[in-house]
Amino acid sequence: MRVITLRLRSVAAVFGALLLVLLGAFSAKAAGAEEVFWSGERSLPIYAVEREDNKIAISFDCAWGVEHTDAILENLKKAKVRATFFTVQFWAEKYPEYLKKIDEEGHEVGTHSATHSYMSRQSETEIRGELETSSAAITAVTGKPVTLFRPPYGDYDNLLIDTANAMGLYPIQWDVDSLDWKDLSASDIAARIVERVKSGSIILCHNNGLHTAEALPVIFDTLHARGFEFVPIGELIYKENYTIDSAGRQHANNAA
């Protein structure tokens, strides 16, 4: 009986410890502790889209310079690919002729903020200011409303995502990173992209990547040959009746 009693006490101690851990986790959740992640708790942007039609999107962030932009646009035109460009307000104001050319050639334009700051460090008022003025600067040139937003540095928190959504902007990330900003060779950029793309992917590039334009023909030829179709992000994502899973992948809600 003594042995049984000791064993029962040991089991009780284990269950007690587990209970304390669970209670601690729930307390951390209630306190908003960052180290505890609970599925469905975090507000997420769209990293990719769940779809089976082989549609994908390529995007270019515009914040610094235009030296390689003409070559990018020429390659897009040759491949008959429409892309999405995310422009920072100061870039749009400094290079309105390029913004106009991007729009006139059939590409989509979203905002990449006003100042290219870490927006997770901003208040709601500051976030709204960045998104309002940057969108207005784009619309002033294109005459079209802005519906897409990419956070600078891929940096975000719940407040940023929730505020953007409340303003009618779809926050967009990516699931395929070209790393072209690291001045990788054209072949390395192309390899990174074609090896990672799947239906519903969003590709991240930059308008002023040193070898980005050079990599595009290989990317387009290879992915077209594999049956992929490039569309602007606004045509790739679902605009309503959707959910975003814990990996940031957007799913259409099937009608009942």
N, C-alpha and C positions, 0 to 999 in steps of 0.2 A: 504493500500500500504506500509505503514511503517513496518508492521509486516512481510509482504512478503519479503521486502528488507532485513530485519534482518535475516530471515531464509535463504535466498539465500546467504547472506554473511557467515552464519554459515556453510552451505554446502561447499561453496568455501574454507573456512578455513580448513575443514576436508580433502578435496581433496588435498589441498596444503600441508598439513602435511604428507599425505600418499605419495605424490610425493617426498617430501624431504627424507622420509624413504627409498623409492626405490632407489633414487639417491645415498643415503649414502651407501646402500647395494652394489650397483654396483661399487661404488668407492672403498669400502673395498675389493670387489672381485678383482678388478684390482690391488690393492695393495698387494694381497695375504694374507689378514687378516685371521688368523686361526679360529677366532670365527664365520666366515661366511662359511657355507658349501653349495656347489652347486653340485647337482648330476652330475656325470661325470667329475668333476674337479679333484678329488683326484685319484692318482694312487694306486691301491689296489693289494695285494697279493691274492692268492686263499685260501679262507676259507673252501669251500665245493664245491661240483659239483652237478649241476642239472641233475639227471638221474633217471630212473624209474626201473632199473634192480636190485636194492638192493645191489649193490656193494658198499663197504665201505673200508676205509684204517685205519690201526693203525700205529702210529709212535712213535719212542722213541728218545728223545734228549740225546746225550752223551757228557757230559762236565766234570763230576766229578766221578772218581772211576769206579770200575767194579765188586764190591762185589756181586751184584745180577744179573749180566749179564748172567752168565751160566744158572741160573734158568729160566730167561726169554726166552733164546734161546731154552731150553729144552721144555718149555710149548708151544712155537711156533711150534716146531717140532711135538709134540704130536697132536696138533690140526690141523696140516698141513696148517698153516697160514704163508704167506709171508708178511713181514712188511717192513717199511722204517725206517732207522736209520739216524739221522742227527748228524754228529760228528764235534766237534770243532777241529781245527788243532792240538792244543797241546794235546788233548785226542788221536787223531789218531797217533801222533808221540810217545806218551808214551805207548800206548797199541796196537801196530800194529798186535799182535797175535789175539787180539779180533776183530779188524777190518777185518782181513783176515778170521776169523771164521764166522763172520756175512755175509760176501760176499759169502763164499763157501757154506753156508747153504741156499743160494737162496734169501737172503734179499737184498733190495736196500739201497744204501748209498748216502746221500746228504750232503752238507756242512752246518754247523751251525756257520760259520765264522772262523776266525783265532784266535781271542783273546776273544771272547764272550763279546764284548763291546756293548754299546748303539750306534748302527751304524747310527742313525739319526743325530748324532752329528759330523759325519765324512764328509770330503770332498770327491768328486768323486775319486780323486787319492787314498785316504785312503781306500775307499770302494773297488775299483778295486784290490788294493793290498791284502786286506783281502780275497776276493773271489778267486783270482788267486792262492795265496799260499795255502789256505786251500783245494781247489779243487785238486791242484797238489799233496798235501800230501796224499789225499785219493787215487788218481789214481796211485800213486807210489806203493801202497800196493795191490789194487784190479785189476789194469790194465784196469779199465773201466772209461770212461768219466763221469763227474759229471754234472747232468742236473737240480738238485733241490737244493733250498736254503731256509733255515728257519732263519729269523732274530732272534738273541738272544733277550730274554725277550718279544718277539712279538712286538718289537719296530721298527718302520719304518717311513719314510717320502717319498715324491714323488721321491726325488733324489735316494734314496736307491732302490726303486722298479724299477724305470726307468733304473738305471745302471745295475741291475741284469738282467733285461729283455734284455738289449742291449748286455749283455755278453752271452746270450743264456741260462740263468738260469731261471727256473720257481720259483718265490717266493711263499712259502707255509706257510699258517697259520693253523688254526684248527677251527672247530665249536663245538667240544666236548672236554672239558678240564677235565682230570681225577683228577687234583689237587693232584696227588700222591706225589708231592714234599713237601706237607704239612704233610707228614707222616700220612695220613688218614688210617683207617683200611682197610683191603682187601674188606670187605663187603661194606664199604662206597664208595670205588673206583669203585667197580663193579656196584653199584647202580647208581652212577653218570653217568656212561657210558651207561649202557643199557637203562636208562630212557630217554636219550637225542639223541641217534643215529637214523638217518633216512637215506634213500638211498642217497648216495653221500657224507656221512659224513667223516670227517678226525678227528681221535682221537689223542689227545696229551697225551703221557706218557713220563717217563724218565727211562733210563736204570738203574739208581741207586736209584729209589724210594724204600723206606723201605718195602712196602707191595705190590708193583706192581706185581711182579711175582706170588705172592699168589692169587691175584685177577684174573689173566688171565684165569684160567680154567672156572670159572663161567661166565666171559665175553664171552669167545668163545662158550661155550655150549649154553648159553642163546641166543646169537645172531644167531648162526647157526640154532638153533631150530626155530627161527623166520624167517628164509629164507635169512639171509644176507650172502654175500660172501666177504671175505677179499681179497684184492689185494693190491700190492704196490701202492703208490701214483702215480708213473709214469704210471701206467696202469689205474688209476682212472680218471685222468685229461684229458682234451682235449688238444692236442698239437698244433692245428692250427684251424683257422676258429671258434673262440670263442669270447665271450664277458664276462665281469665280472660286475655284477650289484652292486648297492650301498651297498649291504650287504656283498660283497666279494664272492658271489656264482657264479661259472663259468657256462656259458650256451653255448651249441653248437649252431653255426649259421646254420640254416637249409639251405640247398642248394636250390637255386631258381629253 
